[in-house]
Every structure is written in structure tokens, then in C-alpha cells.
Amino acid sequence: MVRGQRETDQQKYPDQLDSLMGNPRVWFLFTHVWEGPDIDDRLFIKFRLDGRGTLLEKFQTESAWLYLYDLTGRTGRQDSN
């Protein structure tokens, strides 16, 4: 599970995401996303995921995002957000 405070945990995101590699179906739920003038944590993590796997499904509400990724190593973007 990738979670935490941006100031301390953002550096840990790549290692945490790498630990999920090899799984064909991994759900990512984003709520209470930190957004600042220089970065949006959801987009930061999603960019990393797009480079490591394939987005299979996405669902969005006003305050939450849910993404399903195939992280078996086959990459391919099906959607940009």
C-alpha cells in the first residue's frame, strides 16, 4: 500500500510501487490527494504506474479516483488521467 505524507513519503513511492510488480490486477484508490503548485501526488504516482504497467480500468468521482493496473511488466497507456 502506498500512502503517507508528501513531505516524507514521496521518495518511497517508487520502491513501494516496485514491490507490486508482477501482479496482473492491482487496484489503486486515491482520496484526500495532496495537490500543490508544483505537484499532484495522484498524477505523480499515476505517471510512475503508466511507466510500469497498463491501465485497465478507471473510475472517478469528485473526490476519489480508482485505477486498476496490470503490473506484469507489459506497458501501455490506455488513458491519460
N, C-alpha and C positions, 0 to 999 in steps of 0.2 A: 504494500500500500504506500503510495506516495502522498505525503501530507506534511504540513508544517507551516512555519512562518518563513516568509520570503527571505528575511534578512539572514537567517541561519541555514535554512534547508535547501534553498535553490541550488546550491552547489552539489547537493546529494542526489538531485533528481536523475541525472544520467545513470549513476550506479544502480539506483533503485529500479529504473526502467530496464536496465540491462538484466537484472535478476528475473524479469518476467519473460525474457526472450525464450522462444521455443514453444510457447503456448499458442494454440490455434484460435482461442477465443478468450480475450481479456476485456472486461468492462472497465471503463474509467468514468467516474461520476465527479463532476466539478460543481461545487456550491460555495458560496462565500469566497469568490475568487478575488485575489488582490489585483487591483489594476492601478497602475501609476503612470506618470508622464513618460516613463522610459520603457516600461514592460508590462505585459499582461501575463500572469502566471499560467493561465489556461492555454494561451496561444504559445507560450514558451514550451510547455510540455507537449502540446499537440504537434508542434514543429519537430520535436525530437521523436515522437511516435511515428510521424509520417516518414521519417528517415529510416525507421527500423522495421516498419510493418505496413499493413494495408488496413485502411479504414473500411469496415464492413457495414456498419450502421451508425446512425446518429439521431438523437432526439434532443429537443431543446425547448425550454420554457423561458419565462422572463428572467429567472434567477438560477437556473440549473442547466447543465449540459451533460449528456450521457453518450459515450462513444464506445463502440465495440471494435476492437482491433484483432487482426490475425498477426501474431508476432513470431511466426515460424521462420521469418527471415526473408520472405518474399515481399518486396516493397512495391508500392504503387498507390498513388493518391487517387481516391475516388471523389474527394470533396475538399474544398479549401478551408472551410470553417466548420 
